[in-house]
């Protein structure tokens, strides 16, 4: 089992013990003052099970900092546990509100407080075990090989980032001593402690030498790492061997699969609940739209650009006169938005019912169907119409690497009061910052903005 996996298992085991202990102590403490707060109460049995299920999702999402062979800072562990605690508290409050469990609010506060306290203790214990198990007892003796241009810088990098690496020997490579160095490598493996060979690759080291070094390591069973200087300005990359090819995979923005899966599950649950709760509202709005303009459709369906350029049909309540798109060219002179986007504050095509729907942001409700279908998410950059999206610059295409959403930063904070460039900048900020807690924050901010009726 890899070091990375061992670390994750141990940290999550500690965290589960902390969570369980905090839950049990909270129940037993409050039972003295309120006899209904007890594990014999089915409410708290179901709540405990739901918290455990939610914690399992969070455990997959929030242990990415436990990277193999890297030292871990206590502050990172504390942040990890604090975020889990806050998300669990929000989850409990939401569950209580949605299915009316009538959970004691003091219990939630006490439970969260004890869990955070235990998290501080567990982080110290984990770091102690990590230091004396994964780092000290798994010390690796290495041989560093490279040219004069990179060997000193590379050795310094290895010492700073991998403190459990112990330098056995440095072998200087150049085109005149390749055969000799291969013999020295063989001799070192035969006579010294060598766990791994680290090659600092640059343009002066031939593929033939690399092949010979790998052959020696393969025959002797030694691990080998090849380090390339990152001249591509890429932050993250993965390497795999595929049918004779070494594939170097660059990801400018890493989106963890655990985040994608968790977000999709939450999208399905929340959009389903929202659709069920708003069905009567759908009917009322549909009747109002038909009464004002009987000949027009209830819904406005338009092709938009989604994940990595995928096209889909976005659904909204119609807020304009029928065939409003035909009049768009005549109104281009009134466009208030820079860039390829078309927006008018007091668009003459908007109907009376449409004006109310936009003010309350109720015209967006049918997009819950798009969310349920998997074409959109609750939170993400707003999808642009195809004719506007294709006019965006290449630097703006980063907004398409995640699913589009019903709301994002500029809808939650700026609403319609920002320029196109600022809008694109905020979308990029969301992509770089995105996490479940930030998504919940933006949903809350959007709800507050809707209550204030700041839509246009």
N, C-alpha and C positions, 0 to 999 in steps of 0.2 A: 504494500500500500504506500502511495506517495506521501511525502511529508505534508503537502498541502491538504490532502484528505484527512490525515491523522489530526492535524491542527483543527480542521473544521469540526470533526467528530467530537474532540475533547472540549472545544469551546462551546459547542452547542449542547453537549452533555451538562457542562457546568451551568449553562444558562437555563436549561430545562429544570435542573435541580433548584436553582434560584427562583424560577417562576412558580414551581410547585410549592416550595417552602413558603414563599410570599403569600400565595393564595390560601394555604392551610392556616398560616399564622393570622392572616387578616380575618378569616372566618371565625377562628377560635377566640380572637381578641374581641371582636364585635358581638359575639354570642352572649357575652356577659351583660351587654347593655341592650341587646335586641335578640330575643330567642328565635326570631324568624330567619336571622342570618346564620345559617348552618348548612353543612354539606348534606344533611338529611333532607333538606328542602330541595325538591326537584329542580327549581329555578336555578340554584347555584350548581347543581350537578350538570345541567345543560350548559350553563354559562362556562363552567370549567372546561367542558369538552370543546365548545366553540373557540375559547381562547387558545386551547392547545392546537386546534386545527389552524387557526390564524397564525399562531406562533410558528408552525411548521412552514408556512408560506414565507414568513419574514426571515426565518433561519436560512432559507435558500437564497433570499435576496440580499441579506446584509452581512454575509461572511466573505465577500470578495477581497477584503483587506488581508485575509490570511493566505498570502501568496507563499509559494514554496521557496525555502531557503532565504527568506527575507526576515529581518528583525521587525518586531511590532512595537509600536508606541502605546503606552497605557492610555493616553488621551484618545487614540483611535478606538480602542476597545470600549472606553466609557461612552464615547459618542455613539458607537454601535448599539450598546445596551440602552442608552437614553432614548434613541430614536425608536427602538423596539417598544420600550415602555410607553412612550407617548402614543405610538400607533395603536398599541393594545388598548390603552385608555379610550382613545377615540373610537375604536372598534366596539368596545363595551357600551359606550354611550349611544352609538348608532344602533346597535342591536336592541338595546333597551327601548329606544325611541320607536324603532320599526315594528317590533313584535310585543312591545309593552310588557316586559318581564317584571317591571316594578323593582328594579335593583336598588339596593341601598346606596345612596351617593357617597356616604362616608366610607363605605367599604371600598369603593373605587379609588378614593384618595389614599386610604391606608394601604391598599394593595399596591398601588403605583409607588408610593413612598418606600415601602419595604423592599419592593423589587429593585428599585434604583440603588438602595443601600447595599443590598446583596450583590448588585452588579459591580460596585466599587470593590468589594471584597473578592469577588470571583475574578476580576481582571488582574488583581495583584497575584492571586494564586496561579492563574493561568500563565502569566508572564514568568513566574518562578519556575513552573514545570517546563515551560517552553525553552527557557534558557538552559536548564540543566538536563533536558531530555533531547530536544531536537537540535540544539546548537552545540552544546558542549560534548555530549556523548556521540554526536554524529559528525564530528570534525572530519573534514576532507583534506587530504594532502594532495596538492596539485603541482603540476609542471606547467609553467606558462611559456608559450612559444610565440614569437613574433619578430618583426623587423625592428630596426633601431628607431624608426619613426613612431612606432606605436607601443612598444613593449613597456616603457615606463608608465605612460598614461594608462594603459590597459591594466597593468598590475595594481596601480593605485585605485582604479575603479573597482577591481575585484576585492581588494582589502576593505574598502569603505562600504561596499554593498553586501558583501558576504563574509561577515566577521568570523564564521566558523571554517573558512578556507585557510589552510596553513600552506605556505609556499615551500615546496620541496626544492625546486630548482627553476631558474629562468634560462631558456635556450634561445639565443639570438639567431634568427634566420636571415640569410642572404643568398643570392644566386650562386655564390662561389663555394658555399659549405653545406649544401643541401644533403648530400649523401653522408657526410660526416655527422651532421646533426641527427639524422635518422639512426645512425649507429649509437650516438650518445643517448638518444631516447630509449633505445632497446636496453642499453646497459643500465640506465637509471631504473627502468621498470624491473629489471632482474635483481638489482642490488639495493634499492631504496624503497621507502613507503610511498606508493603512488596510487591514489584513488581515482584521479581524473586528470586528463590533459586538456588544457585550455589554449586554443589557437586564436591569436589576435590577427584576423585576416585583413590584409590591405592589398592594393594593386601590385605590390612587389613580390607577393607570394604566389607561386604558380599552382594551378590545379593539380599538377603532377605530384608536388610535395604534399599537398593536402591529402591526396589519395593515398600516398605512402604512409602518412601519419595515421590516418584512419585504419589502414590495413594492420599496422602494428598494434593499435589499440584494440581492434577487433580480435586479432589473434590472441592477445594477452588478456582479453576480457575487461579492459579498462574503459571507463566512461570517457567520452570526448565531447567538449563543447567548442563550437566555432563562433567567435564574436566578430561581427561586421560593424564597422563604424557607420552610424546612422547618418548618411549624407542625403537622405530623401526627405528629411523633416517630417517623418511619420512617428507618431507617439506610440502606436500599438501595432504589433504584428504577430502572426502565428506561422509556424513552419510545420509542414507535413510532407511525408514521402508518399507519392502516388504513382504506382506503375512506372518506376524508373525516373520520375521527375521529382525534384525538390521544389515544393510549392511554398513561396513566401507570400503570405496573405496579409495585406495591410488593411486596417480598419481605422479610418480617421476618427470616427466616433464609435466607441464600443457600446453596444446595447445588450446587456446580459439577457440570456434566454429566460432566466428566472423572473426578471422584471417584465418581459414581454408576456409570459404565461400568466403571472399574477395579475397584471393589468387587464389582460383579456378576460380572466375569470371575473374580476370586479366589474368590468364593463358589461358583461352578460347579466350579472346579478342586479346591478344598479339600474341598468336600462330597462330590464324586465319589470322591476318594481316600479320604476317611474312611469312606464307605459301603462301598467295596470292602474296606478293611482290617478293618472291624467286622462283615462279613457272618457269619463264624462265631459271633461274640458275639451277633448277632441271633437266630440259631438256638438257642443255648444258653439265652438269656433267655426266648424263646418257649416252649421245652420246660418250663422251670422254672415259668413262670406257669401253663401248662396243667396241670402235675402238681399244683400247689397248689389250683387252682380250675378243674376241667375244663369247667364249664358257662359260664364267663365268656370274653369275647374276649381276645385277646393285646394288642390295641391299644386305647387310650382316645382317641376322636376327639371333639373339642369345637369349637364355633364360637367363634372369637376375632376381635378387631378389629385390623386391620392398617393399612397405609399410607392415611392420610387417611380412615379410617373403613371401608375395604374389609373385608368379611367373608371369612373362609377357615376351612377345617377343619384345626385343629392336631392333629398325631399324636404320641402318647406311648405308652410301654409302660404297660399298666394296672398300677397299684400299689395299687389299692383293691379292695374286694369288688365283685362285679357289682351294678349299679344303686345305686352309692354316692350318686348325686345325690339319690335319694329320701329319704335320711336327713339331708340337709344342714339342713333347717329345724329338726329336733330338736336339732341341735348348735350352732345360732346363738348360744346363750347362752355357749358355750365359745370363741367367736371371740376371738383374741388381737390381731388387726390392726385399727387404726382405719381410718376411711374406708369405702369401699364393698367393700373386699377381704375375703375370708374365708380365714383361715388358723388352723390348730391345730397346735401342735408335736407332740403325741402324739395324732394323729387316730385314733380307734378303728376307722375304716374301712380303715386301711392294713393290707395283708397282710404276712406274714413276708418273702416274696420282695420285695414292694414296699418294705419298710423298707430292705432291702439296696440295692435299685436307687436309692432316693432318697439314701441315704448316699453312694453312689458317683456320683450324678448320671447314672446309666446310663439312667434312664427318659426322659431328654431325647434320646437318640440318634436315634429316628425323625424328629425335627424336621429332621434333615439332608435328608429328603425334601422338607419344606416349603421349605428353602433352595434345593434343586436346582430346584424348581418356580417359584421366584421370589416366593413368598409371604412369605418371611422372609429374613433375612441371618444370617450367623454372629454378628455383633455388632450390637446395637440394643436399644431398650427392650423388655422382656418383654411379649408380647401378653396383654391381659386378656380373660377371658370376656366375651361381649357384654353379659350382664346386669350385670356390674360396670363395664365401660367406659362405658356410657351414664349411669351415676350419677356419673362423675367430673365435677369442675367444668370450666368452659371453660378456665381457666388451665392445666389439666392436659392439654388436648387437643394441646398442642404436641408431646407425645411421639409423636403419630401422623403427623408430617410426614416421618418416615423409616420404612423398613421395620422391623418388629419383629425382634428377634434372639434367638438361643439364650442369649446372655450379654450383660451390660452392666456398668456400674460397680458397682451394688449386689450383683450376683451374684458379681463378681470380688473384691470387697473386703469387703462387709458380709455377704454370703450372705443368710440370712433374718433377720439381727439388725438390723432398722431399721424405723422407723415408716413409715406410708403417706406422710406428708408428706415425710419424708427421701428415700424411694424416688422420689417424683415430682421432687424437687429434683435428685437424682442423674441421673435420666433427662434433665432439661433441661440439666444440665451436660454430659452426653455430646453432646447435639445441638449445643451451642454450641462444643464443643471438637473434634468428630469430625474425624479425618483417618486416613490409612492406618496411620501409625506408632502412634497411640493405639489403633486397633483391634487391631494385633498385640500391643500391651502388655496389653490386656484379655484377649485369648485366652490369653496366657502366664500371667497372674494367675489365670484361671479353671482352667487345667490344674493349677497348683500348689495351688489350693483343693480341687480334686477329689482330688488325691493325698493331701491332709491329711484327706480325708473329712469335710468340714464341712457337707455338704448335710443337709437335713432333709426 
